[in-house]
């Protein structure tokens, strides 16, 4: 079940939803959005949720995705950005509307079979779309509490840096990936160089590589990482690998940098 957090999300939390915005967004998208999604967005117009896990198949293997935000809607941001977002991954069908995702995957409202959307998963690694649920309600009910929700927060007197470092350098994989996520979302106060240097050491670890790649890519594209030596080290690590995901991330990131594209 989706539950909003109190954590501020300047990227995804939009001004309160109004009837006029809802009408205009639905008109622009050419769809009627699910009522349960609308009710959720009325309470908070997008942003961080308590982390939830969803079992899926990615790249042909059983996997679990962690969902930590839901897109809201406005006339310029949120759902209306779906067309351009999905187009970057080769999806041209405007009947698919992304509402969350991290680059490895996107979850989408799927209107290909009618006016009531199903929920579909786009696996960007293999460019494959699978229908997972018949409705947004079914999707919401299927979410389970993420293991990372059981992690204890900051102790009294503990700094955010101490907390993030303890997780990032933990010996437990799930804690390490959670620490990377906390650090990424706290880069206004935490050092990007320390995060990326540590993530580069994960590139040869099969269990951590995808987290390392996606997090470093996010620091470059969304968090404006500009340390040349770190970017070059990241690209060098990607080029050493011959898998489709590494190649895709390299091509996408270099294209954005070379063409000065603003991800916002």
N, C-alpha and C positions, 0 to 999 in steps of 0.2 A: 504494500500500500504506500502511495506517495505521500510524504510528509515534508513540508518546507522546513528548512533550518533557519536559525536566526543569523547565520553568517551572511555578511554583505557580499553581494555579487554584482559589481559594477557593470560587468559585461552583459549578463543575461536578465537582470531584474529591470523591468521597464516601468514607466508610470502606470498608475492604476488604469485598468481596463474600463472603457466607457461603452455604452451602447453604440455610439457613433463609430468608434474605432472598430468594434467587433463587426458591425455592418460593412464598413469599408474594407476590412481585411478579408472577410468572406467573399465580398464582391470581387476583389482583386484576384483572389485565389480561385474563384469560381466554384466554391464548395460550401456545404453546411458542415461546420466543425462539430465534433461530438459534444453533446451537452455536458457530459461528465468532465471533459477537458475544459470546457468553458467555465464551469463552476470552480474547478481547481484554479484557473488563471484569475478568476475574480477575487479569490482570497489573496493571491500574490501573483503579479504578472511576470512569471518566469523567475529562474534563479536556482540556487542550490537546494537540493533535497537531501534528506537523510539517505545515505548511500544504500542502494538496493542491488541485489544480484539477480541475474536472469540467465538460466542455462540456455545455451544456443550452440549452433555448429558454425565454426569459423574456419575457413581454409580447409574444409573437409573433416575437421576434428571436433570432438566434444569440447566445449569451452564454456566459460562463464564471463559475462560482461558486467561491469560495475557501472550503474547509472547514478550520477550524482547531480544532474541538473536537468531542467525541463525548460524549453524555450517558451517565452511569452509572445505577445503580439503587439505591434504598433504599426504605424504606416510606413516606417523605414526599417524597423528591426524585428528580429524574431522570425516567425513563420514566413513572412514575406521575403526573407532572404533565401528560402529553401531552393528556389529555382537555380540561382547562381551557385549556391553551395553544392548541390548535387551535380550540376553541370560539370564542375571541376573533376568529378569522379566518373564522368561518362554517362550520367543518367539524364536524359532529355525529357522524359515523360512528366508533364506537369501535373498528372494525377497522383503523383507521389510527393508528399510534403514532409520533410524532415522535422522532427521536434526534439531530438536529442542525438548525440553521437560524438565520437572523439577522433574520427579519422580512420580508425580501424573498421568502424561500423557506423551505421546510422539507423535509427528507428524512425519509421515513417507512417503517416496516415496514407493508406492505400485505397484510392478511389477508382481503381481500374475496373472493378466489378459492379460499381453502382454508387449511389449517393450516400450510403452508409459505409464509412471507411473501415477496412480491416487494418491490422497493424503488421507491417512488413519490416524485415531486416535486410539492410544492404551490407554485404560483406565486401568491403572495398578491395581487399587483397585479391580476391578472385572475381570481382565484379559480378556477384551473384545476389539475387533478390529472392528471399523466402518469406511467405506469409506465415506469421507466427500465431496470430489471434484474430478472432472474428470481430473484436471490438476493443475500444480503449478500456472499457470496464474489465474485460478479461485480462488484458495486459496488466492493469493496475493490481488486480487480485493475485496475479501470478508472481509478483515481485516478492522476494524474500530478503530479510535483513542481511546486509553485508557483514562478513566477519570483522571488517574494519570498524563497525559500529561498536564492537565490544572493547575496543581499545580505550584505555583510560585517558582522559584529557589532561591538561596541564595541572600539575600539582601546585599547591600553594607555594609561591616564591619561585616557581620554575619559569624560565623565559621561553618564549616561542622558539628561539634558536636552539636551546637545550632540548626541547621536546622534539623538534623536527630532526635534529641530529641523532638523537637516540633511536628514532624510527628509521631514518635513512641508512644508518650504519648497523642496524640490527642484523642478526643472523637468520631471522625469520623472514621468508620471502614476502608474505602478505604485509608484514609491518614495513618492510623496505619500500614496497610500492605505495603503501599509504603515506609514508613519509615523503616520497617524491611528489605525491599529489598535494600534500599540505604545503611543501616548500614552493611548488609552482604557483599555488594560489596566494602565496605570501611574499612574492618577490619584491613588493614595495618596501619591505623591511628586512628581508633576508638576501644574502649575497648570491647572485646568479652564478658566479664563477665556481663557488664551492659545490653547488648543486650539479652543474654540468660536468665538472671534473670527476665527481663520484659516478655520475651516470655513464660516462665514457668507459669506466671500468666494468660496467655491466654488459657491454656490447658482445662479449664472447660467452655470456651465460644464457643458455636457451630459455630459462624460466624468467629472465629479467629483460631480455633484449628488446622486446616490443615495447615495454614500459619505458625503457631508456630512449628508444628512438622517438616515440610519440611525445615524450616530455621534452626532450631537447628540441624537437621540431617546434613544439609550442613556444619554447623560450625564444626561438629565432623569429617565428612568424607573428605571434601574438604579444610577446613580452619584449620585443625589440632587442634581443641579444645581438650585440655588435662587436664582441671580442673576436677579432679575425682568427686568432690562433685556435680558439675553441671551435669555431665554425669549420675551419679547415680540418681539425682533428675528427670532428663528427663526419664530415664528408668522406674523409679517408677511411674511416671505419665502415661506412656504408658501401663504399666502392670495393672493399675487400670481400664483400658477400655477394652471392649470385642469386639470392632469393628475390621473388617478385616484390615483396613488401619494401625491402631496403632500396631496391631500384626505384620504386614508385616514390618513396619519400625523398630520395635524392633529387629526382627530376622535378618533383613538385616544389621543393624548397628552393632549389637553384633558380627555377623559373620565376618564383615570387620575388626573390632577391634581385635578379637581373632586370626584372621589369618594373620594379618599384611599386608593386601592388600593395595597397593598404588593406589588410585583412578585416579592418573595422568597417 
